[in-house]
């Protein structure tokens, strides 16, 4: 009987220690990690963007993996189209960066992608849902949806986004945004 009592005590101690460890660290960060936090934080502050939005877009675009190029030619962590990247570099008056650097260099890609998000945010008057849609479909397409009344730009009406790919994209970005803002107290 003594050995059974000892095993119970040891088991309770182990479970107690595990529970304290489990509850003291946010275990959800294991499932929803954010990489390149310093770069995201720095460029988000510079361009006055929500770092959780930047991280959510990176998560959906590439899951934080560098060197990616889509079938359509979008490059890097934030999957910038080459023409958009060239336009953004010229408009933002940022130091010249090659497309290869944008593809492979996280900081350069995050800076340009964050600047572009900031540009979209100004264009869509801070409407986060419209900004996300424009990041995927292009600002001209989203503007036409809004002007024609096909979509009102609200999160509640995401189901009305005419393109299935963009509708799904917006849903995924918002999902990760909500996860990140719930899990991480600060950026």
N, CA, C and O of each residue as an XYZ file, in Angstrom:
748
protein
N       0.809     -1.196      0.000
C       0.000      0.000      0.000
C       0.856      1.265      0.000
O       0.493      2.258     -0.632
N       2.011      1.235      0.718
C       2.878      2.412      0.763
C       3.386      2.765     -0.627
O       3.444      3.941     -0.988
N       3.751      1.758     -1.404
C       4.282      2.024     -2.753
C       3.221      2.660     -3.639
O       3.532      3.494     -4.490
N       1.938      2.255     -3.433
C       0.845      2.826     -4.217
C       0.632      4.291     -3.838
O       0.380      5.131     -4.701
N       0.733      4.589     -2.554
C       0.584      5.957     -2.078
C       1.726      6.830     -2.608
O       1.501      7.974     -3.003
N       2.942      6.293     -2.615
C       4.098      7.029     -3.145
C       3.925      7.325     -4.637
O       4.226      8.423     -5.105
N       3.437      6.333     -5.367
C       3.215      6.538     -6.801
C       2.169      7.625     -7.030
O       2.311      8.451     -7.931
N       1.126      7.620     -6.218
C       0.101      8.647     -6.346
C       0.669     10.032     -6.043
O       0.391     11.000     -6.752
N       1.461     10.109     -4.990
C       2.075     11.395     -4.623
C       2.998     11.869     -5.738
O       2.969     13.039     -6.120
N       3.814     10.960     -6.259
C       4.721     11.320     -7.355
C       3.934     11.746     -8.594
O       4.290     12.720     -9.256
N       2.879     11.021     -8.898
C       2.050     11.361    -10.042
C       1.407     12.738     -9.852
O       1.380     13.541    -10.784
N       0.897     13.012     -8.664
C       0.295     14.312     -8.382
C       1.326     15.430     -8.465
O       1.037     16.506     -8.988
N       2.526     15.180     -7.952
C       3.601     16.170     -8.049
C       3.956     16.439     -9.514
O       4.113     17.588     -9.926
N       4.077     15.368    -10.287
C       4.397     15.505    -11.703
C       3.304     16.282    -12.429
O       3.601     17.200    -13.194
N       2.046     15.921    -12.197
C       0.934     16.609    -12.834
C       0.856     18.069    -12.397
O       0.570     18.947    -13.211
N       1.106     18.326    -11.142
C       1.106     19.701    -10.636
C       2.204     20.525    -11.286
O       1.972     21.653    -11.721
N       3.401     19.954    -11.349
C       4.536     20.646    -11.984
C       4.250     20.899    -13.461
O       4.519     21.985    -13.973
N       3.709     19.902    -14.137
C       3.383     20.042    -15.561
C       2.319     21.115    -15.761
O       2.415     21.921    -16.686
N       1.303     21.128    -14.896
C       0.241     22.128    -15.008
C       0.788     23.531    -14.791
O       0.432     24.453    -15.525
N       1.649     23.704    -13.791
C       2.249     25.020    -13.540
C       3.080     25.456    -14.740
O       2.978     26.602    -15.178
N       3.888     24.570    -15.269
C       4.705     24.886    -16.441
C       3.817     25.204    -17.635
O       4.052     26.173    -18.356
N       2.817     24.393    -17.833
C       1.898     24.539    -18.966
C       1.154     25.870    -18.886
O       1.012     26.562    -19.894
N       0.683     26.229    -17.707
C      -0.094     27.450    -17.540
C       0.773     28.700    -17.470
O       0.306     29.795    -17.784
N       2.032     28.549    -17.062
C       2.888     29.729    -16.941
C       3.446     30.176    -18.285
O       3.792     31.347    -18.444
N       3.540     29.282    -19.242
C       3.976     29.679    -20.581
C       2.771     29.592    -21.508
O       1.905     28.734    -21.338
N       2.726     30.459    -22.457
C       1.603     30.434    -23.374
C       1.874     29.371    -24.429
O       2.552     29.628    -25.424
N       1.350     28.197    -24.208
C       1.601     27.065    -25.093
C       1.020     27.267    -26.484
O       1.438     26.596    -27.427
N       0.067     28.176    -26.629
C      -0.505     28.437    -27.953
C       0.523     29.051    -28.903
O       0.376     28.956    -30.121
N       1.557     29.677    -28.353
C       2.595     30.240    -29.222
C       3.327     29.137    -29.985
O       3.953     29.404    -31.010
N       3.255     27.916    -29.498
C       3.866     26.790    -30.221
C       3.119     26.535    -31.528
O       3.727     26.164    -32.532
N       1.808     26.734    -31.513
C       0.979     26.487    -32.689
C       0.880     27.709    -33.604
O       0.638     27.583    -34.805
N       1.070     28.882    -33.023
C       0.959     30.127    -33.772
C       2.206     30.990    -33.545
O       2.122     32.075    -32.969
N       3.348     30.501    -33.997
C       4.570     31.291    -33.787
C       4.615     32.503    -34.724
O       3.999     32.512    -35.789
N       5.349     33.503    -34.301
C       5.615     34.664    -35.156
C       7.132     34.777    -35.273
O       7.828     34.971    -34.277
N       7.629     34.655    -36.486
C       9.056     34.803    -36.740
C       9.320     36.220    -37.264
O       8.393     36.912    -37.686
N      10.555     36.636    -37.236
C      10.972     37.961    -37.710
C      10.275     39.076    -36.939
O       9.913     40.105    -37.510
N      10.088     38.863    -35.630
C       9.384     39.850    -34.804
C      10.066     41.216    -34.824
O       9.396     42.242    -34.933
N      11.389     41.234    -34.718
C      12.089     42.524    -34.697
C      11.867     43.298    -35.983
O      11.616     44.503    -35.951
N      11.957     42.615    -37.112
C      11.761     43.274    -38.398
C      10.314     43.752    -38.548
O      10.064     44.868    -39.003
N       9.382     42.909    -38.165
C       7.963     43.281    -38.257
C       7.683     44.471    -37.351
O       7.024     45.426    -37.762
N       8.176     44.417    -36.130
C       7.964     45.509    -35.166
C       8.553     46.814    -35.707
O       7.890     47.851    -35.694
N       9.792     46.756    -36.181
C      10.485     47.952    -36.668
C       9.744     48.591    -37.837
O       9.473     49.792    -37.820
N       9.420     47.802    -38.839
C       8.786     48.358    -40.038
C       7.326     48.738    -39.782
O       6.815     49.670    -40.404
N       6.660     48.038    -38.887
C       5.285     48.398    -38.521
C       5.255     49.754    -37.831
O       4.363     50.564    -38.082
N       6.222     49.998    -36.969
C       6.304     51.308    -36.306
C       6.608     52.402    -37.317
O       5.995     53.470    -37.298
N       7.558     52.126    -38.198
C       7.942     53.121    -39.208
C       6.758     53.524    -40.076
O       6.568     54.708    -40.354
N       5.965     52.556    -40.505
C       4.873     52.822    -41.442
C       3.498     52.834    -40.779
O       2.470     52.813    -41.455
N       3.496     52.867    -39.447
C       2.271     52.972    -38.655
C       1.240     51.909    -39.030
O       0.079     52.208    -39.308
N       1.695     50.680    -39.028
C       0.814     49.542    -39.320
C       0.734     48.636    -38.101
O       1.646     48.614    -37.275
N      -0.324     47.913    -37.994
C      -0.513     46.948    -36.923
C       0.419     45.759    -37.183
O       0.270     45.080    -38.199
N       1.372     45.494    -36.289
C       2.301     44.387    -36.524
C       1.615     43.026    -36.601
O       2.104     42.121    -37.276
N       0.488     42.880    -35.916
C      -0.239     41.612    -35.986
C      -0.834     41.390    -37.379
O      -0.935     40.254    -37.843
N      -1.221     42.470    -38.035
C      -1.726     42.357    -39.399
C      -0.596     41.946    -40.335
O      -0.780     41.077    -41.187
N       0.560     42.561    -40.184
C       1.720     42.203    -41.012
C       2.064     40.728    -40.805
O       2.262     39.992    -41.772
N       2.133     40.302    -39.547
C       2.463     38.904    -39.239
C       1.414     37.954    -39.813
O       1.754     36.877    -40.303
N       0.145     38.347    -39.755
C      -0.932     37.499    -40.271
C      -0.832     37.339    -41.781
O      -1.059     36.251    -42.311
N      -0.499     38.405    -42.461
C      -0.341     38.329    -43.916
C       0.851     37.446    -44.264
O       0.768     36.628    -45.180
N       1.949     37.601    -43.549
C       3.112     36.742    -43.806
C       2.749     35.283    -43.553
O       3.131     34.403    -44.324
N       2.020     35.030    -42.486
C       1.623     33.653    -42.159
C       0.812     33.032    -43.299
O       1.060     31.894    -43.696
N      -0.149     33.781    -43.818
C      -0.992     33.253    -44.884
C      -0.209     33.144    -46.195
O      -0.358     32.169    -46.931
N       0.609     34.128    -46.477
C       1.343     34.144    -47.750
C       2.394     33.043    -47.840
O       2.449     32.313    -48.830
N       3.238     32.920    -46.797
C       4.390     32.004    -46.899
C       4.676     31.198    -45.642
O       5.622     30.410    -45.614
N       3.876     31.386    -44.612
C       4.132     30.719    -43.337
C       5.556     31.007    -42.848
O       6.222     30.137    -42.289
N       6.001     32.236    -43.069
C       7.292     32.742    -42.604
C       8.500     32.078    -43.275
O       9.600     32.096    -42.723
N       8.304     31.506    -44.438
C       9.415     30.860    -45.156
C       9.937     31.801    -46.243
O       9.181     32.270    -47.094
N      11.227     32.062    -46.198
C      11.844     32.961    -47.171
C      12.079     32.243    -48.497
O      11.969     31.021    -48.595
N      12.405     33.042    -49.515
C      12.785     32.486    -50.805
C      11.634     31.971    -51.636
O      11.855     31.315    -52.654
N      10.426     32.246    -51.233
C       9.258     31.736    -51.965
C       8.971     32.579    -53.198
O       9.156     33.796    -53.202
N       8.516     31.902    -54.238
C       8.022     32.579    -55.433
C       6.768     31.834    -55.880
O       6.791     30.620    -56.080
N       5.680     32.577    -56.033
C       4.415     31.957    -56.413
C       4.393     31.640    -57.909
O       5.272     32.060    -58.662
N       3.382     30.898    -58.313
C       3.203     30.583    -59.735
C       2.996     31.847    -60.561
O       3.351     31.901    -61.738
N       2.414     32.865    -59.922
C       2.173     34.127    -60.613
C       3.379     35.060    -60.559
O       3.373     36.125    -61.178
N       4.428     34.655    -59.808
C       5.654     35.445    -59.751
C       5.824     36.302    -58.512
O       6.801     37.044    -58.416
N       4.891     36.223    -57.548
C       5.031     36.988    -56.309
C       6.218     36.438    -55.512
O       6.453     35.231    -55.476
N       6.961     37.351    -54.873
C       8.225     36.946    -54.254
C       8.318     37.281    -52.767
O       7.702     38.225    -52.273
N       9.116     36.464    -52.078
C       9.478     36.728    -50.691
C       8.399     36.435    -49.677
O       7.320     35.942    -50.005
N       8.721     36.753    -48.426
C       7.827     36.469    -47.306
C       6.417     37.029    -47.495
O       5.428     36.367    -47.181
N       6.339     38.254    -48.012
C       5.036     38.901    -48.146
C       4.472     38.782    -49.554
O       3.457     39.399    -49.878
N       5.136     37.983    -50.394
C       4.651     37.672    -51.742
C       4.272     38.919    -52.540
O       3.124     39.093    -52.949
N       5.256     39.769    -52.746
C       5.060     40.982    -53.535
C       5.212     40.670    -55.017
O       6.145     39.977    -55.422
N       4.302     41.181    -55.811
C       4.430     41.055    -57.258
C       5.564     41.974    -57.709
O       5.689     43.085    -57.193
N       6.386     41.541    -58.654
C       7.528     42.365    -59.089
C       7.137     43.781    -59.516
O       7.822     44.736    -59.150
N       6.057     43.939    -60.279
C       5.636     45.283    -60.708
C       5.221     46.140    -59.508
O       5.538     47.327    -59.448
N       4.517     45.536    -58.566
C       4.111     46.254    -57.351
C       5.348     46.640    -56.554
O       5.431     47.753    -56.034
N       6.306     45.729    -56.457
C       7.541     46.009    -55.718
C       8.307     47.163    -56.350
O       8.777     48.054    -55.642
N       8.437     47.158    -57.671
C       9.146     48.244    -58.366
C       8.435     49.573    -58.153
O       9.075     50.582    -57.859
N       7.112     49.575    -58.302
C       6.327     50.785    -58.079
C       6.493     51.282    -56.646
O       6.689     52.476    -56.418
N       6.414     50.360    -55.674
C       6.525     50.729    -54.261
C       7.908     51.288    -53.948
O       8.022     52.274    -53.220
N       8.949     50.682    -54.481
C      10.313     51.181    -54.252
C      10.471     52.603    -54.772
O      11.075     53.447    -54.110
N       9.934     52.868    -55.946
C      10.022     54.211    -56.527
C       9.181     55.211    -55.743
O       9.641     56.310    -55.434
N       7.956     54.830    -55.426
C       7.033     55.729    -54.743
C       7.484     56.019    -53.316
O       7.403     57.158    -52.857
N       7.957     54.998    -52.618
C       8.383     55.163    -51.224
C       9.764     55.794    -51.116
O      10.195     56.195    -50.036
N      10.450     55.877    -52.253
C      11.824     56.398    -52.284
C      12.734     55.632    -51.319
O      13.537     56.213    -50.590
N      12.578     54.321    -51.345
C      13.417     53.450    -50.535
C      14.681     53.110    -51.312
O      14.695     53.198    -52.540
N      15.740     52.722    -50.613
C      16.969     52.335    -51.321
C      16.679     51.204    -52.309
O      15.883     50.307    -52.030
N      17.326     51.262    -53.441
C      17.133     50.261    -54.491
C      17.472     48.865    -53.957
O      18.523     48.653    -53.353
N      16.579     47.946    -54.189
C      16.739     46.561    -53.778
C      16.404     45.701    -54.985
O      15.421     45.958    -55.679
N      17.201     44.700    -55.233
C      16.916     43.817    -56.368
C      15.760     42.880    -56.028
O      15.444     42.654    -54.860
N      15.146     42.346    -57.062
C      14.067     41.383    -56.841
C      14.580     40.152    -56.112
O      13.864     39.560    -55.305
N      15.819     39.766    -56.395
C      16.413     38.610    -55.710
C      16.560     38.887    -54.213
O      16.307     38.010    -53.387
N      16.974     40.124    -53.867
C      17.077     40.492    -52.448
C      15.693     40.495    -51.793
O      15.538     40.055    -50.654
N      14.697     40.991    -52.518
C      13.337     40.979    -51.974
C      12.839     39.557    -51.752
O      12.056     39.296    -50.839
N      13.294     38.657    -52.583
C      12.886     37.256    -52.459
C      13.557     36.581    -51.264
O      12.928     35.805    -50.545
N      14.823     36.881    -51.064
C      15.614     36.156    -50.063
C      15.802     36.898    -48.741
O      15.993     36.257    -47.707
N      15.754     38.211    -48.747
C      16.072     39.013    -47.559
C      14.800     39.401    -46.802
O      14.034     40.242    -47.273
N      14.568     38.791    -45.628
C      13.332     39.051    -44.888
C      13.090     40.527    -44.569
O      11.978     41.021    -44.757
N      14.103     41.228    -44.095
C      13.889     42.608    -43.675
C      13.466     43.496    -44.836
O      12.559     44.316    -44.690
N      14.111     43.342    -45.981
C      13.764     44.153    -47.151
C      12.344     43.851    -47.609
O      11.593     44.769    -47.941
N      11.970     42.586    -47.631
C      10.640     42.201    -48.070
C       9.583     42.694    -47.087
O       8.542     43.207    -47.497
N       9.845     42.540    -45.801
C       8.892     42.991    -44.778
C       8.749     44.508    -44.832
O       7.643     45.030    -44.686
N       9.855     45.220    -45.039
C       9.756     46.684    -45.115
C       8.888     47.109    -46.288
O       7.980     47.923    -46.128
N       9.161     46.566    -47.454
C       8.400     46.964    -48.631
C       6.935     46.521    -48.530
O       6.031     47.275    -48.890
N       6.706     45.312    -48.044
C       5.341     44.825    -47.865
C       4.564     45.651    -46.854
O       3.376     45.912    -47.044
N       5.227     46.063    -45.781
C       4.578     46.882    -44.757
C       4.293     48.278    -45.294
O       3.237     48.848    -45.019
N       5.236     48.831    -46.063
C       4.987     50.131    -46.698
C       3.769     50.031    -47.610
O       2.910     50.913    -47.605
N       3.698     48.963    -48.389
C       2.582     48.769    -49.312
C       1.261     48.645    -48.538
O       0.252     49.223    -48.944
N       1.262     47.906    -47.445
C       0.054     47.813    -46.606
C      -0.358     49.189    -46.093
O      -1.544     49.517    -46.067
N       0.614     49.987    -45.691
C       0.340     51.340    -45.213
C      -0.279     52.189    -46.320
O      -1.206     52.963    -46.081
N       0.245     52.034    -47.529
C      -0.298     52.745    -48.684
C      -1.753     52.332    -48.930
O      -2.614     53.175    -49.186
N      -2.009     51.037    -48.850
C      -3.381     50.541    -49.019
C      -4.293     51.039    -47.901
O      -5.457     51.363    -48.136
N      -3.762     51.098    -46.697
C      -4.548     51.559    -45.551
C      -4.977     53.011    -45.750
O      -6.102     53.383    -45.417
N      -4.082     53.825    -46.292
C      -4.445     55.224    -46.578
C      -5.495     55.271    -47.692
O      -6.451     56.043    -47.621
N      -5.310     54.452    -48.701
C      -6.224     54.423    -49.843
C      -7.636     53.996    -49.421
O      -8.628     54.511    -49.940
N      -7.717     53.048    -48.472
C      -9.010     52.529    -48.033
C      -9.398     53.044    -46.647
O     -10.180     52.422    -45.928
N      -8.831     54.190    -46.297
C      -9.185     54.918    -45.075
C      -9.181     54.046    -43.827
O     -10.076     54.143    -42.988
N      -8.167     53.194    -43.710
C      -7.993     52.377    -42.515
C      -8.918     51.178    -42.407
O      -8.924     50.507    -41.375
N      -9.696     50.890    -43.430
C     -10.605     49.741    -43.414
C      -9.756     48.467    -43.564
O      -9.377     48.085    -44.671
N      -9.472     47.834    -42.445
C      -8.577     46.676    -42.419
C      -9.033     45.566    -43.364
O      -8.207     44.967    -44.052
N     -10.307     45.290    -43.406
C     -10.813     44.206    -44.249
C     -10.598     44.526    -45.734
O     -10.197     43.657    -46.508
N     -10.865     45.765    -46.120
C     -10.636     46.174    -47.507
C      -9.149     46.166    -47.840
O      -8.765     45.819    -48.957
N      -8.311     46.546    -46.880
C      -6.854     46.532    -47.081
C      -6.378     45.105    -47.351
O      -5.582     44.874    -48.262
N      -6.859     44.163    -46.570
C      -6.476     42.754    -46.758
C      -6.921     42.275    -48.133
O      -6.160     41.622    -48.848
N      -8.144     42.598    -48.496
C      -8.662     42.192    -49.814
C      -7.835     42.819    -50.932
O      -7.521     42.155    -51.920
N      -7.480     44.096    -50.780
C      -6.692     44.794    -51.803
C      -5.280     44.229    -51.886
O      -4.687     44.200    -52.964
N      -4.741     43.784    -50.767
C      -3.403     43.184    -50.791
C      -3.415     41.930    -51.659
O      -2.423     41.612    -52.316
N      -4.521     41.233    -51.657
C      -4.638     40.002    -52.441
C      -5.102     40.241    -53.876
O      -4.491     39.736    -54.818
N      -6.160     40.994    -54.043
C      -6.776     41.143    -55.369
C      -6.297     42.373    -56.125
O      -6.472     42.470    -57.339
N      -5.691     43.315    -55.403
C      -5.286     44.576    -56.008
C      -6.262     45.674    -55.639
O      -7.466     45.433    -55.541
N      -5.751     46.880    -55.433
C      -6.632     47.975    -55.001
C      -7.680     48.366    -56.040
O      -8.792     48.742    -55.669
N      -7.358     48.289    -57.321
C      -8.326     48.642    -58.365
C      -9.536     47.739    -58.345
O     -10.672     48.196    -58.472
N      -9.284     46.452    -58.185
C     -10.372     45.467    -58.155
C     -11.266     45.719    -56.942
O     -12.491     45.720    -57.064
N     -10.663     45.932    -55.775
C     -11.450     46.150    -54.554
C     -12.234     47.451    -54.656
O     -13.396     47.511    -54.255
N     -11.606     48.484    -55.186
C     -12.291     49.769    -55.362
C     -13.526     49.594    -56.266
O     -14.580     50.174    -56.002
N     -13.385     48.796    -57.325
C     -14.543     48.581    -58.213
C     -15.644     47.803    -57.499
O     -16.823     48.096    -57.700
N     -15.293     46.824    -56.676
C     -16.312     46.089    -55.914
C     -17.076     47.035    -55.000
O     -18.299     46.960    -54.888
N     -16.334     47.930    -54.347
C     -16.962     48.877    -53.428
C     -17.826     49.882    -54.196
O     -18.958     50.164    -53.801
N     -17.292     50.414    -55.283
C     -18.032     51.408    -56.078
C     -19.299     50.828    -56.695
O     -20.326     51.503    -56.767
N     -19.223     49.576    -57.138
C     -20.367     48.926    -57.787
C     -21.361     48.333    -56.785
O     -22.445     47.889    -57.164
N     -20.981     48.329    -55.494
C     -21.864     47.782    -54.474
C     -21.850     46.266    -54.379
O     -22.713     45.675    -53.730
N     -20.868     45.627    -55.026
C     -20.770     44.166    -54.951
C     -20.387     43.717    -53.539
O     -20.764     42.633    -53.095
N     -19.642     44.560    -52.854
C     -19.210     44.280    -51.484
C     -19.133     45.608    -50.760
O     -18.703     46.608    -51.336
N     -19.550     45.626    -49.490
C     -19.547     46.896    -48.750
C     -18.243     47.156    -47.995
O     -18.097     48.191    -47.345
N     -17.302     46.224    -48.079
C     -16.005     46.421    -47.440
C     -15.954     46.009    -45.977
O     -14.912     46.146    -45.335
N     -17.037     45.516    -45.449
C     -17.065     45.157    -44.028
C     -16.638     43.709    -43.807
O     -16.721     42.866    -44.700
N     -16.185     43.458    -42.604
C     -15.822     42.098    -42.224
C     -17.063     41.212    -42.167
O     -17.002     40.022    -42.476
N     -18.175     41.799    -41.774
C     -19.425     41.039    -41.672
C     -19.910     40.544    -43.032
O     -20.647     39.562    -43.115
N     -19.490     41.232    -44.100
C     -19.969     40.879    -45.446
C     -18.878     40.234    -46.298
O     -18.924     40.315    -47.525
N     -17.912     39.604    -45.668
C     -16.834     38.947    -46.422
C     -17.407     37.960    -47.435
O     -16.847     37.782    -48.517
N     -18.496     37.332    -47.094
C     -19.119     36.344    -47.993
C     -19.518     36.952    -49.334
O     -19.737     36.228    -50.305
N     -19.612     38.292    -49.391
C     -20.006     38.972    -50.623
C     -18.819     39.329    -51.526
O     -19.020     39.841    -52.628
N     -17.596     39.068    -51.078
C     -16.443     39.359    -51.928
C     -16.566     38.504    -53.182
O     -16.668     37.280    -53.091
N     -16.558     39.139    -54.355
C     -16.816     38.410    -55.607
C     -15.822     37.305    -55.953
O     -16.215     36.309    -56.561
N     -14.565     37.445    -55.591
C     -13.574     36.415    -55.924
C     -13.418     35.448    -54.758
O     -13.130     35.859    -53.634
N     -13.608     34.166    -55.030
C     -13.472     33.148    -53.990
C     -12.087     33.132    -53.370
O     -11.949     32.994    -52.154
N     -11.053     33.273    -54.204
C      -9.677     33.276    -53.684
C      -9.477     34.415    -52.690
O      -8.890     34.221    -51.626
N      -9.967     35.602    -53.039
C      -9.811     36.764    -52.153
C     -10.664     36.602    -50.906
O     -10.218     36.922    -49.805
N     -11.868     36.116    -51.064
C     -12.755     35.877    -49.918
C     -12.075     34.942    -48.918
O     -12.045     35.222    -47.719
N     -11.534     33.835    -49.413
C     -10.848     32.862    -48.555
C      -9.591     33.480    -47.931
O      -9.299     33.256    -46.756
N      -8.862     34.245    -48.715
C      -7.644     34.907    -48.235
C      -7.968     35.836    -47.064
O      -7.306     35.789    -46.027
N      -8.984     36.676    -47.232
C      -9.373     37.617    -46.177
C      -9.779     36.855    -44.920
O      -9.394     37.236    -43.814
N     -10.544     35.792    -45.078
C     -10.953     34.989    -43.921
C      -9.740     34.416    -43.186
O      -9.691     34.434    -41.956
N      -8.778     33.916    -43.929
C      -7.584     33.325    -43.309
C      -6.743     34.372    -42.590
O      -6.288     34.136    -41.470
N      -6.534     35.518    -43.215
C      -5.741     36.574    -42.572
C      -6.429     37.026    -41.288
O      -5.772     37.190    -40.261
N      -7.722     37.225    -41.335
C      -8.449     37.653    -40.134
C      -8.400     36.571    -39.060
O      -8.290     36.884    -37.874
N      -8.479     35.318    -39.456
C      -8.362     34.220    -38.491
C      -7.026     34.310    -37.748
O      -6.993     34.274    -36.518
N      -5.927     34.426    -38.497
C      -4.613     34.501    -37.846
C      -4.463     35.789    -37.054
O      -3.849     35.791    -35.986
N      -5.005     36.868    -37.553
C      -4.969     38.130    -36.818
C      -5.633     37.954    -35.451
O      -5.079     38.363    -34.430
N      -6.802     37.354    -35.436
C      -7.512     37.132    -34.172
C      -6.735     36.201    -33.251
O      -6.686     36.428    -32.042
N      -6.130     35.161    -33.805
C      -5.321     34.248    -32.986
C      -4.138     34.994    -32.368
O      -3.893     34.901    -31.165
N      -3.416     35.729    -33.198
C      -2.225     36.439    -32.708
C      -2.577     37.472    -31.649
O      -1.891     37.574    -30.632
N      -3.639     38.238    -31.873
C      -3.987     39.272    -30.887
C      -4.501     38.662    -29.584
O      -4.402     39.283    -28.526
N      -5.040     37.469    -29.657
C      -5.506     36.788    -28.452
C      -4.350     36.136    -27.687
O      -4.330     36.144    -26.457
N      -3.400     35.580    -28.416
C      -2.297     34.815    -27.809
C      -1.198     35.731    -27.279
O      -0.703     35.543    -26.168
N      -0.826     36.717    -28.079
C       0.296     37.584    -27.724
C      -0.242     38.863    -27.095
O      -1.057     39.565    -27.693
N       0.222     39.157    -25.882
C      -0.225     40.367    -25.198
C       0.267     41.623    -25.876
O      -0.431     42.637    -25.918
N       1.470     41.550    -26.407
C       2.067     42.691    -27.083
C       2.981     42.175    -28.168
O       3.296     40.986    -28.228
N       3.394     43.068    -29.007
C       4.286     42.661    -30.085
C       5.680     43.137    -29.771
O       6.602     42.902    -30.551
